[in-house]
């Protein structure tokens, strides 16, 4: 046990307490601690492929949203949130050893805000009203933005591909606004202010623009960083279930639930510059999905109770290939995602108890891509 600090003579109690406030904040004993691996390998009952459960089902663990970077470019570590230590915190897991390292000691971590910066040196997350940047080396934290007292931040956080800006939705009474936050300077501007809650915020790579929608709407909108061009995208009629931009920002890929009953959920591609919307192909009722680096292959989670599978969709021949069962109670939360090299797929499921993170190698099925 550490001995109490000696109190200097001739210093009043008030001066002593006041002096404590000026001392640098010491790193928490919890932050940076290492936890042993908790992974299990087994054969998937549907395909007999080897599946790895990376986190135990006795505590909840979560991947960030599929549109937030969480896997290093070389695939050697993963960023995620877990309650393994007793409260929800961010962790880093090493791929080879399976070892965990605790990154945060947040009071109110928003697990949907967690993301890995493009430079791979920092992670960003929201803790209550604060948006925080944390250096992976040394665990030093910096408050990037504080949500004003008369506004409440909505779940989620997004970052531009160059790492220069964050985007956050905030609510106040019946109105909401979309904030563009600088990561390098203490500044933020409002791009959109509207009735209803803003959700599905996706920065467009290579462009000073972001797509979003208002809760209750079927489609998506696009606004530039000047806030002047703000319009609804002319997507094919139907409800957008999930969306992601191509790496170069030229196309938006999205899952569409058709208006006509009995038709399959379709994977489509929209180009905002030419306003062309093309069908990539019908899916086995995907409800969440992501693309690989060059968008030649998509991975999706089937929403059918009869076929609770994670599947690959090959764009070249528009065929699907079953990887494994997910058997999640809510298929929309499976959120499968490729690693940057397209050699592995991660997803989450509560199939064995509480939500856990799983991985399956697809290097023999999908051509390797450059990170």
Buried (B, 14 or more C-beta within 10 A) or exposed (E): EEEEEEEEEEEEEEEEEEEEEEEEEEEEEEBEEEBEEBBBEEEBEBBEBEBBBBBBBEBBBBBBBBBBBBBBBEBEBBBBBBBBBEBBBBBBBBBEEBBBBBBBBBEEBBBBBBBBBBEEEBBBBBBBBBBBBBBBEEBEBEEBBEBEEEBBBBEBBBBBBEBBBBBBBBBEEEBBBBBBBBBEEEEBEEBBBBEBBBBBBBBBBBBEBBBBBBEEBBBBBBBBBEBEEBEEBEBBEBBBBBBBBBBEBBBBBBBBBBEEEEEEBBBBBBEBEEEEBEEBBBBBBBBBBBBBBBBBBBBBBBBEEEEBBBBBBBBEEEEBBBBBBBBBEEBEBBBBBBBBBBBBBBBBBBBBEBBBBBBBBBEEBBEEBEE
